Amino acid sequence: MNVLFAMRDFNGAAMEALQPLRLTGNHLAAVKTQEQFFEAIDQPFDVIAVHTGLFHDMYPWEWLHALHRKQPAARISLALDDAVYDSFLLEFIVRQAAYYGFAVIDVGYSVEAVLAQWLAFASDAPLESSRAAVEPAGSGGQVVAVWAAASKDGATTVAVNTALALAAGSKLKIGLIDANLRNPEIRSSLNLAGAGPNHFRLRSKLQTHSLRPEELVAACTTYRNMPRLHIMSGSPRRDTASDMTPEMISHLLDVSRQSFDVTIIDLNAYPDNAATVCAVRGADQRWLVCQNNYASYKTSWGEWYECYWKYCGLRPSDMSLILNRTSAGEKPERIAEQLRMPLRASIPNVEGGLGVRSVHEGVPLYFQDQAATFVEAIGQLAATVAGDRVIEANETAALQRKSGWLSRLTGLFA
């Protein structure tokens, strides 16, 4: 059997992983450039496996058509490139592959996992079905990605207040990162004075993959009398949002796991930038914040899922639903069932404009005496992350009262 594998990342380890195929008497050709690929497909092959990252600077219809035309009899598998977050290109490749009868491996598999899939494919075994895009990190802290189904559904409110609850109610070292690059709100939500430290200053370190854990911690702002909480504000240079690459976000997640026990990342609602896409794909937990209205959980989320998220290998069950601003008598479980997601939390609405006031004054709801039901729900949400690493209830209450007094005072006079 003649087999062609095409991937940019072929190295010694990758070639070693393909040895079982050679040992069974097959003729294997492995290429890692476009020129080598187009030369190779002039020869007949029984099986062809292609990583789409090989064609990062070509339109997919060009190379897909050439592949189909020159290899009409071959069994062909495509592995989607995890560095691509253009929904149109992903959808085109998937649809065209279905039209031609090509098998597709979802975004997010490691090189080793892709090669394992290809070896199975060459042996006529079925490919794995859609799955979570990134395998668990296995070591270090957890990363929790928080984003909304639609703008203003309250993802930032959930992210900020959960981080506060974790810092106040556990013995964990907490990181809170604002990766909503086009509309960063954590700085104003916490009434942090001035621009302060932000991740724009770390950009060169992220670009060169040289950021160290101690540098990330040093670049964060601590919040009042909560030494366990480390905040990385969003950059005021919103025009640079598109400059953040998938590799930079991946490096940031890796360093965050080394730096903090739990990192909560607040993200933009729309998967049109590397920060949102790659943080959600690479997170250990994925929290989708919705409101109980059709435009939020059904229309906005449903359309984004269909045109982008499903091409990442993410299933609804790989995410957790947080239903925000709920009222008495509502049944969040029904919405979770419709979305085919586990329900992580139901966060009650706060009456009397308290939520709006907290945003304007920069005093989080976690420190508001009138938001007792909200605080209780956020505390329960935080407990699902902290597990058994919590401090005594009386210590938490004392810290909350003290921090609340300081927050209200600063909100009035800052």
C-alpha positions as CSV (number, residue, x, y, z in Angstrom):
1,M,0.0,0.0,0.0
2,N,1.3,3.5,-0.9
3,V,0.7,6.1,1.8
4,L,1.3,9.8,1.8
5,F,1.4,11.9,5.0
6,A,1.7,15.7,4.6
7,M,2.4,17.9,7.6
8,R,4.6,20.9,8.4
9,D,5.6,19.6,11.8
10,F,7.4,16.4,10.7
11,N,10.5,15.9,12.7
12,G,12.5,12.9,14.0
13,A,9.9,12.1,16.7
14,A,7.1,12.2,14.2
15,M,8.9,10.0,11.8
16,E,9.6,7.5,14.6
17,A,5.9,7.4,15.3
18,L,5.3,6.3,11.8
19,Q,7.6,3.3,11.9
20,P,4.8,0.8,12.6
21,L,3.4,1.6,9.2
22,R,6.7,1.0,7.5
23,L,7.3,-2.3,9.4
24,T,4.1,-3.7,8.0
25,G,5.5,-3.5,4.4
26,N,3.8,-0.3,3.3
27,H,5.5,2.4,1.2
28,L,5.3,5.6,3.1
29,A,6.1,9.1,1.8
30,A,6.2,12.0,4.3
31,V,6.3,15.6,3.1
32,K,6.4,18.9,4.9
33,T,6.2,21.6,2.3
34,Q,3.7,22.6,-0.3
35,E,6.2,22.0,-3.2
36,Q,6.9,18.4,-2.0
37,F,3.1,17.8,-1.6
38,F,2.2,18.9,-5.1
39,E,5.1,16.9,-6.6
40,A,4.0,13.8,-4.6
41,I,0.3,13.8,-5.6
42,D,1.3,13.3,-9.3
43,Q,2.1,9.7,-8.2
44,P,-0.7,7.2,-7.3
45,F,-1.5,6.6,-3.5
46,D,-3.9,4.4,-1.7
47,V,-4.1,6.6,1.4
48,I,-3.4,10.3,1.8
49,A,-3.4,12.2,5.1
50,V,-3.0,15.9,5.0
51,H,-2.7,18.5,7.8
52,T,-4.4,21.7,6.5
53,G,-1.8,23.9,8.3
54,L,0.5,23.0,5.4
55,F,-1.6,25.4,3.2
56,H,-1.8,28.3,5.6
57,D,-1.1,30.8,2.8
58,M,-3.4,29.2,0.1
59,Y,-7.1,29.3,-0.4
60,P,-8.6,25.9,0.5
61,W,-10.4,25.5,-2.8
62,E,-7.1,25.6,-4.7
63,W,-5.4,22.7,-3.0
64,L,-8.6,20.7,-2.2
65,H,-9.6,20.7,-5.9
66,A,-6.1,19.7,-7.0
67,L,-6.0,16.8,-4.4
68,H,-9.4,15.5,-5.5
69,R,-8.6,15.8,-9.2
70,K,-5.2,14.1,-9.0
71,Q,-6.1,11.4,-6.5
72,P,-9.7,10.3,-7.2
73,A,-9.2,6.7,-6.0
74,A,-7.3,7.4,-2.7
75,R,-8.8,7.3,0.7
76,I,-8.1,10.8,2.1
77,S,-8.1,12.3,5.6
78,L,-7.7,16.0,6.5
79,A,-6.6,17.2,9.9
80,L,-7.9,20.7,10.6
81,D,-5.3,23.4,11.6
82,D,-5.7,24.6,15.2
83,A,-4.1,27.9,14.3
84,V,-7.0,28.9,12.0
85,Y,-10.0,30.6,13.6
86,D,-11.6,31.9,10.4
87,S,-15.0,30.4,10.5
88,F,-15.6,30.7,6.7
89,L,-12.4,28.8,5.9
90,L,-13.1,26.0,8.4
91,E,-16.6,25.6,7.2
92,F,-15.6,25.5,3.6
93,I,-13.0,22.8,4.2
94,V,-15.4,20.7,6.2
95,R,-18.2,21.0,3.6
96,Q,-15.9,20.4,0.7
97,A,-14.4,17.4,2.4
98,A,-17.9,16.0,2.9
99,Y,-18.6,16.6,-0.8
100,Y,-15.4,14.8,-1.9
101,G,-15.8,12.0,0.6
102,F,-12.7,13.0,2.7
103,A,-12.6,12.1,6.4
104,V,-11.9,15.0,8.8
105,I,-10.0,15.2,12.1
106,D,-11.3,18.1,14.2
107,V,-9.2,21.0,15.4
108,G,-7.2,20.7,18.6
109,Y,-5.4,17.3,18.4
110,S,-1.7,17.3,19.2
111,V,0.7,16.2,16.5
112,E,1.1,12.9,18.3
113,A,-2.7,12.4,18.4
114,V,-3.0,13.3,14.7
115,L,-0.4,10.8,13.7
116,A,-2.1,8.1,15.8
117,Q,-5.4,8.9,14.0
118,W,-3.6,8.7,10.6
119,L,-2.0,5.4,11.4
120,A,-5.5,4.0,12.3
121,F,-6.9,5.5,9.1
122,A,-4.2,3.9,7.0
123,S,-5.3,0.6,8.6
124,D,-8.9,1.3,7.6
125,A,-10.0,2.0,11.2
126,P,-12.6,4.7,11.7
127,L,-11.5,8.1,12.9
128,E,-12.5,9.4,16.4
129,S,-15.7,11.4,16.5
130,S,-15.9,15.0,17.5
131,R,-14.5,15.6,21.0
132,A,-13.2,18.4,23.3
133,A,-10.6,20.3,21.3
134,V,-7.8,20.2,23.9
135,E,-6.8,17.4,26.1
136,P,-6.5,18.1,29.9
137,A,-3.3,19.8,30.9
138,G,-2.5,17.1,33.4
139,S,-0.4,19.3,35.7
140,G,-0.5,22.8,37.1
141,G,-3.5,25.0,37.9
142,Q,-6.9,25.1,36.2
143,V,-7.9,27.6,33.5
144,V,-11.5,28.6,33.4
145,A,-12.7,30.4,30.2
146,V,-15.7,32.6,30.7
147,W,-17.6,34.1,27.8
148,A,-21.1,35.1,26.9
149,A,-23.6,34.0,24.3
150,A,-24.2,37.6,23.4
151,S,-22.9,41.0,24.4
152,K,-23.8,42.2,27.9
153,D,-25.1,38.8,29.1
154,G,-22.8,39.3,32.2
155,A,-19.7,37.2,31.6
156,T,-17.5,39.8,33.1
157,T,-19.7,40.0,36.2
158,V,-19.5,36.3,36.6
159,A,-15.8,36.1,36.1
160,V,-14.9,39.0,38.4
161,N,-17.2,38.0,41.3
162,T,-16.2,34.3,41.1
163,A,-12.5,35.3,41.3
164,L,-13.3,37.4,44.3
165,A,-15.2,34.6,46.0
166,L,-12.4,32.1,45.3
167,A,-9.8,34.6,46.7
168,A,-11.8,35.3,49.8
169,G,-13.1,31.8,50.4
170,S,-10.3,29.5,49.6
171,K,-6.6,29.1,50.1
172,L,-5.9,29.1,46.3
173,K,-3.8,31.5,44.4
174,I,-6.2,33.1,41.9
175,G,-5.4,34.8,38.5
176,L,-8.0,37.0,36.9
177,I,-7.1,37.8,33.3
178,D,-9.0,40.2,31.0
179,A,-8.6,38.7,27.6
180,N,-11.6,40.6,26.2
181,L,-9.2,42.5,23.9
182,R,-11.7,44.6,22.1
183,N,-13.8,45.6,25.1
184,P,-11.9,45.1,28.4
185,E,-14.0,45.8,31.4
186,I,-12.3,44.3,34.5
187,R,-10.3,47.5,35.2
188,S,-13.5,49.6,35.5
189,S,-15.5,46.8,37.1
190,L,-13.0,46.8,40.0
191,N,-12.4,50.6,40.0
192,L,-8.7,50.1,39.5
193,A,-6.9,53.4,39.4
194,G,-5.5,54.5,36.0
195,A,-4.4,52.1,33.3
196,G,-2.1,50.2,35.6
197,P,-0.3,47.0,34.6
198,N,-1.9,45.2,31.6
199,H,-1.0,42.4,29.2
200,F,0.1,44.8,26.5
201,R,3.4,45.1,28.4
202,L,3.9,41.4,28.2
203,R,3.3,41.2,24.5
204,S,7.0,40.8,23.5
205,K,7.4,38.0,26.1
206,L,4.3,36.2,24.7
207,Q,5.6,36.7,21.1
208,T,8.9,35.0,21.9
209,H,7.4,32.4,24.3
210,S,9.7,33.6,27.0
211,L,7.3,34.7,29.7
212,R,8.1,33.2,33.1
213,P,5.6,32.6,35.9
214,E,7.2,35.1,38.2
215,E,7.0,37.8,35.5
216,L,3.3,37.2,35.0
217,V,2.6,37.4,38.7
218,A,4.7,40.6,39.0
219,A,2.8,42.2,36.1
220,C,-0.5,41.7,37.9
221,T,-2.4,44.0,40.2
222,T,-3.4,42.8,43.6
223,Y,-6.8,43.8,44.8
224,R,-7.1,45.7,48.1
225,N,-6.6,43.3,51.1
226,M,-6.9,40.1,49.0
227,P,-3.3,38.9,48.5
228,R,-4.5,35.7,46.9
229,L,-6.0,37.5,43.9
230,H,-3.8,38.7,41.0
231,I,-5.4,40.7,38.2
232,M,-4.2,41.2,34.7
233,S,-6.1,44.1,33.2
234,G,-7.0,44.4,29.5
235,S,-4.9,46.6,27.3
236,P,-6.2,50.1,26.6
237,R,-4.8,49.6,23.0
238,R,-7.9,47.9,21.7
239,D,-6.7,48.3,18.1
240,T,-4.0,45.6,18.7
241,A,-6.6,42.9,19.5
242,S,-6.0,41.2,16.2
243,D,-2.2,41.1,16.8
244,M,-2.6,38.4,19.5
245,T,-1.8,35.0,17.8
246,P,-2.9,31.5,18.8
247,E,0.7,30.7,19.8
248,M,0.7,33.7,22.2
249,I,-2.5,32.7,23.9
250,S,-1.3,29.1,24.2
251,H,1.8,30.3,25.9
252,L,-0.2,32.6,28.2
253,L,-2.4,29.6,29.3
254,D,0.7,27.5,29.9
255,V,2.3,30.1,32.1
256,S,-1.0,30.8,33.9
257,R,-1.2,27.2,34.9
258,Q,2.3,27.4,36.4
259,S,1.5,30.7,38.1
260,F,-1.9,30.2,39.7
261,D,-4.0,27.4,41.2
262,V,-7.0,28.8,39.3
263,T,-7.0,31.2,36.4
264,I,-10.2,32.8,35.3
265,I,-10.1,34.4,31.9
266,D,-12.8,36.9,30.8
267,L,-13.3,36.8,27.0
268,N,-15.2,38.5,24.3
269,A,-18.5,37.0,23.3
270,Y,-17.5,36.6,19.6
271,P,-15.1,33.9,18.2
272,D,-13.5,36.3,15.8
273,N,-10.2,36.7,17.6
274,A,-7.4,34.4,18.8
275,A,-7.9,35.3,22.4
276,T,-11.5,34.1,22.6
277,V,-11.1,31.1,20.3
278,C,-7.8,29.7,21.7
279,A,-8.6,30.4,25.3
280,V,-11.9,28.5,25.0
281,R,-10.3,25.7,23.1
282,G,-7.4,25.5,25.6
283,A,-9.3,25.9,28.9
284,D,-9.8,23.2,31.4
285,Q,-13.3,24.5,32.1
286,R,-15.5,26.4,29.7
287,W,-18.3,28.5,31.1
288,L,-20.9,30.0,28.7
289,V,-22.9,32.8,30.3
290,C,-26.4,33.3,28.9
291,Q,-29.6,35.1,29.9
292,N,-33.0,33.5,29.9
293,N,-34.1,35.1,26.7
294,Y,-34.4,33.6,23.2
295,A,-32.0,36.1,21.6
296,S,-29.2,35.1,24.0
297,Y,-29.2,31.4,24.5
298,K,-31.0,30.3,21.4
299,T,-30.3,32.7,18.5
300,S,-26.9,34.2,19.3
301,W,-25.4,31.1,20.8
302,G,-27.0,28.7,18.3
303,E,-25.7,30.7,15.3
304,W,-22.2,31.1,16.7
305,Y,-22.0,27.4,17.5
306,E,-23.2,26.3,14.0
307,C,-20.8,28.7,12.1
308,Y,-17.7,28.3,14.3
309,W,-17.5,26.4,17.5
310,K,-18.6,23.0,16.2
311,Y,-15.7,23.0,13.8
312,C,-13.3,23.2,16.7
313,G,-14.3,19.7,17.8
314,L,-16.3,21.2,20.7
315,R,-19.6,19.6,21.6
316,P,-22.2,21.4,23.8
317,S,-21.4,18.9,26.5
318,D,-17.8,20.2,26.6
319,M,-19.1,23.5,28.0
320,S,-21.0,24.4,31.1
321,L,-24.0,26.7,31.1
322,I,-24.3,29.6,33.6
323,L,-27.7,31.2,33.4
324,N,-27.4,34.8,34.6
325,R,-30.0,37.2,35.9
326,T,-32.6,34.6,36.6
327,S,-35.9,35.2,38.4
328,A,-37.9,33.1,40.8
329,G,-40.0,30.5,39.0
330,E,-37.6,30.1,36.0
331,K,-36.3,26.7,35.2
332,P,-32.7,26.9,34.1
333,E,-32.5,23.1,33.8
334,R,-34.8,23.3,30.7
335,I,-32.5,25.7,28.9
336,A,-29.5,23.6,29.8
337,E,-31.4,20.6,28.4
338,Q,-32.2,22.4,25.2
339,L,-28.6,23.4,24.7
340,R,-27.4,19.9,25.7
341,M,-25.0,21.4,28.3
342,P,-24.5,20.7,32.0
343,L,-25.9,23.4,34.1
344,R,-23.0,24.9,36.2
345,A,-24.9,27.7,38.0
346,S,-28.0,29.8,38.1
347,I,-27.2,33.4,39.1
348,P,-30.2,35.4,40.4
349,N,-30.9,38.9,39.2
350,V,-30.3,41.7,41.7
351,E,-33.2,44.2,42.0
352,G,-33.3,47.9,42.3
353,G,-30.6,48.7,39.8
354,L,-27.9,47.4,42.1
355,G,-26.0,45.7,39.2
356,V,-25.9,48.8,37.1
357,R,-24.8,50.9,40.1
358,S,-22.0,48.4,40.9
359,V,-20.7,48.8,37.4
360,H,-20.8,52.5,37.5
361,E,-19.2,52.8,40.9
362,G,-16.7,49.9,40.4
363,V,-18.0,48.1,43.5
364,P,-18.5,44.4,42.7
365,L,-21.8,42.8,43.7
366,Y,-19.8,40.3,45.9
367,F,-19.2,43.1,48.3
368,Q,-22.8,44.5,48.3
369,D,-24.9,43.9,51.4
370,Q,-28.1,44.0,49.4
371,A,-27.0,41.2,47.0
372,A,-27.1,38.3,49.4
373,T,-28.8,35.9,47.0
374,F,-26.3,36.8,44.3
375,V,-23.3,36.3,46.6
376,E,-24.6,32.9,47.8
377,A,-25.0,31.7,44.2
378,I,-21.5,33.0,43.2
379,G,-20.1,31.3,46.4
380,Q,-21.6,28.0,45.3
381,L,-20.1,28.4,41.8
382,A,-16.7,29.2,43.3
383,A,-17.0,26.1,45.5
384,T,-17.3,23.9,42.4
385,V,-13.9,25.1,41.4
386,A,-12.2,25.2,44.8
387,G,-13.4,21.7,45.9
388,D,-12.2,21.0,49.4
389,R,-9.6,23.8,49.5
390,V,-11.8,26.3,51.3
391,I,-11.2,28.4,54.4
392,E,-13.5,28.5,57.4
393,A,-16.9,30.2,56.8
394,N,-16.4,32.7,59.6
395,E,-13.0,33.8,58.2
396,T,-14.7,34.2,54.8
397,A,-17.5,36.3,56.2
398,A,-15.0,38.6,58.1
399,L,-12.9,39.1,55.0
400,Q,-16.0,39.8,52.9
401,R,-17.3,42.4,55.4
402,K,-13.9,44.2,55.6
403,S,-13.4,44.1,51.8
404,G,-16.9,45.3,51.2
405,W,-16.4,48.3,53.5
406,L,-13.2,49.3,51.8
407,S,-14.7,48.8,48.3
408,R,-17.7,51.0,49.0
409,L,-15.5,53.7,50.5
410,T,-13.1,53.6,47.5
411,G,-16.0,53.5,45.1
412,L,-17.3,56.8,46.6
413,F,-14.1,58.7,46.8
414,A,-11.7,57.2,44.2
